Amino acid sequence: MSFILLFLYGLILGSFYNVVGLRIPNNQSVIKPRSACPNCQNQLTPCELIPFFSYVLQKGKCKNCHEKISPIYPSMELLTAILFTISPLLVGWSKELIVALTLISMLIIIVVSDIKYMLIPDKVLLFFAPLFIIERVLIPLDPWWSPIIGAAIGFGLLLLIAIISKGGMGGGDIKLFAILGLVLGWKLVLLAFFMSTLFGSIFGIIGLLIKKVERGKPMPFGPYIALGTIVTYFWGEALINWYSINFLSTLF
């Protein structure tokens, strides 16, 4: 029952995170007006607002104008639900679960915003930063100073890259990695950066090959940061241990 509730909460909150990610960059209220079709501006009825299932039942089209609905809406709703549901399996029914759900929430909003506008809103980061500070005070890492060093490394590393690349890394990415360092600690934030860059490179190459990405044209990096962070948060320690056993041990 607990997992079912987490899944349902994930669907509902995922729908809300879509709204936040789409409206906050435009300085719009996340409460009103009610959600409407982006094409015909017809306000959605309660039956059309059921997370994920409305999209499936309507076959991905608006009931009023029959225009295709962006798949980002059901994708983010379902992804949030899945991540919420698997979190206790990976971190346990412990206090750390609060951190996990907060992290997932922030990353989903960032992915939506970055895909749509290529922007990581400061308002979103400023909202979540105090939450993570409080959570890491009440639910500390071991050692306790790891989040402090992690935030410094996350900010400093991305700032250095932005300076060297002359703007190749956005200000939102820099501030985001400072927050991720606070959540992950110094060791895992470095792995998160590596994993994010790896995923970005892989998908970038695939995008070039299938001609979905143009050479020299900017692409949103937020989704790859989110993917790299989730992998690192849940499986980072295991990856580091595996690497240490299989590669570093061969050097000695």
Secondary structure, DSSP 4 states (H G I P E B T S, - for coil): -HHHHHHHHHHHHHHHHHHHHHHGGGT--SSSSPPB-TTT-PBPPGGGGSTTHHHHHTTTB-TTT-PBPPTHHHHHHHHHHHHHHHHHHHH-SSTHHHHHHHHHHHHHHHHHHHHHHS---HHHHHHHHHHHHHHHHHS--SSTTHHHHHHHHHHHHHHHHHHHTTSSS-HHHHHHHHHHHHHH-HHHHHHHHHHHHHHHHHHHHHHHHTTSS-TT-----HHHHHHHHHHHHHHHHHHHHHHHHHTGGGG-
